[in-house]
C-alpha cells in the first residue's frame, strides 16, 4: 500500500547539501516525492512510498548530512500524488 508524509526540517539544514543527500537517500530507499529550501531557513519535503522506506527517510532526516545540525523534523500525513521520481525543488 504505502504512505505519504509531509516534513519540515529545522536547524542548520541549508547550505550543507541537505537536499542533495536526501535525494540520494530517497532514491536508494525507493521513495518518491520532492524536497526544497524555504525562506525561513527550513527544508520541506513530501515523501511517498512503502511504509518502511518512508519511515527510514524520515529517520535519516534527523541526522542529515555531516554538516547539518537538525533541531526538529515535523511530520504530518500527506496525500499521495503518484510521484514517479524524487526531485529537488
Secondary structure, DSSP 8 states (H G I E B T S, - for coil): --EEEEEEEEEE-SSS-HHHHHHHHHHHHT-EEEEEE-TTS-EEEEEEE-HHHHHHHHHHHHH-STT-EEEEEEEEE-------SEEE-
